Amino acid sequence: MARLSGKTAIITGGAGGIGAATGEVFASEGAKVALVDIDAGALAEVAASIRKQVPSAQVLEIARDVGKEQSAAEIVKETLDAFGKLDVLVNNAGIRSYEPLDEAKAETWQKILSVNLLSYAYLAREALPALRQSGKGSMVNISSTHAYNPRAGMGQYDVAKAGIISLTKTLAFEEADRGVRVNAVCPGLTLTPFHVRRFAATGKTEHDLRTEKVDHNIQRRWADPKEVAWPILWLASDEASFMTASVIMADGGTRV
């Protein structure tokens, strides 16, 4: 039987990269999927691709800015109106900044924290009643190796990703007696469209990135987004029923 058969999931940051890969993997394993992203056009393309790859897929597109608090309640309501239940929440939305902390602007702090951390807390708050009602609710928050290995010039991003770990463990403690598991995944270097676009400016193609040797991890390569989606799938599934307050490092051995 498909591992998410009969389950409904919300996935934020669903218009590309890890979010899009997770949507496809979830759909292939029987889940009804609500994909959320601010980019309505890219979201429609991902949803169409999933329906093509998985003809039986039921995919709901929700174009919202998760950085706005009111979006959380709207996302959960649209999902429940469409599918009638909610079993899994994958908080994956994220944006980056490259301001050194001694130059960091207040508006950048607010934007990064609103999307990368507060949206996770707001969606958790709004989704928890339905996740509890599920009886086997699961929340997976996507952090980063940056939570443990911060980089100069990415302080705002690093702080938000570290906050996700604390949020995950606190929620896990609070929800342990209510039937909701809460875990996190920390991806390492992952070949998302963001990085493909970023390195295109240096003359590198996606093929170059896929074949080059890197120094970020002991496998010396980039991860494909699906290599992060599979651990997310496992945590969302009933196979991980004894996993909560845990952090999985999907990083190719970055922290050895």
Secondary structure as UniProt FT lines:
FT   TURN            3..6
FT   STRAND          8..12
FT   TURN            14..15
FT   HELIX           17..28
FT   TURN            29..30
FT   STRAND          32..37
FT   HELIX           40..53
FT   TURN            55..56
FT   STRAND          59..63
FT   TURN            66..67
FT   HELIX           69..83
FT   STRAND          88..91
FT   HELIX           101..103
FT   HELIX           106..113
FT   HELIX           114..118
FT   HELIX           119..134
FT   STRAND          137..142
FT   HELIX           145..147
FT   TURN            152..153
FT   HELIX           155..175
FT   HELIX           176..178
FT   STRAND          180..187
FT   HELIX           193..200
FT   TURN            201..203
FT   HELIX           206..211
FT   TURN            218..219
FT   HELIX           225..236
FT   HELIX           238..240
FT   TURN            241..242
FT   STRAND          247..250
FT   TURN            254..255
//
